[in-house]
């Protein structure tokens, strides 16, 4: 959820290596776990990966983490 929030703050498009949350996941969880998270977000149609860029495909308001979590969960349930 924090990855989506940071991406929304950056205007919906950013290079993966510049996202602090992604770098943290990569450092602590490893490459496999980071790839797993990106694939889950991609399968849920929340993001699109275009080369080295990650693009937010859903409209997300960068507000509180709990509200962001609720909005992302609703989008996944609705299949947007």
Secondary structure by P-SEA (a helix, b strand, c coil): caaaaaaaaacccccccccaaaaaaaacccaaaaaaaaaaaaaaccbbbcccbbbbccccccccaaaaaaaaaaaaaacc
